[in-house]
Amino acid sequence: MNLDLAGYGIEADIKDGDLILDAVVLLRVQSDESSPMLVIATTPGLDWMLQVGMVETARDIMRGADSEG
């Protein structure tokens, strides 16, 4: 199933002309057969190392840390 996220109120604060290179999306889903679970979706071709780096950097941002070192 392909999901269009436009109806979920998801917005990104980027400037006009900025180019989105990659995306990692975490979804909390509930099916009839299971408890709530997390599902991850990424842009095509995003390797695992960059995916982990993006998730860890996002975690730092959420915690208020300076992710640029």
PyMOL commands that set and color helices and strands:
alter all, ss='L'
color gray80, all
select helices_A, chain A and resi 5-8+48-63
alter helices_A, ss='H'
color red, helices_A
select strands_A, chain A and resi 24-29+37-42
alter strands_A, ss='S'
color yellow, strands_A
deselect
rebuild
show_as cartoon
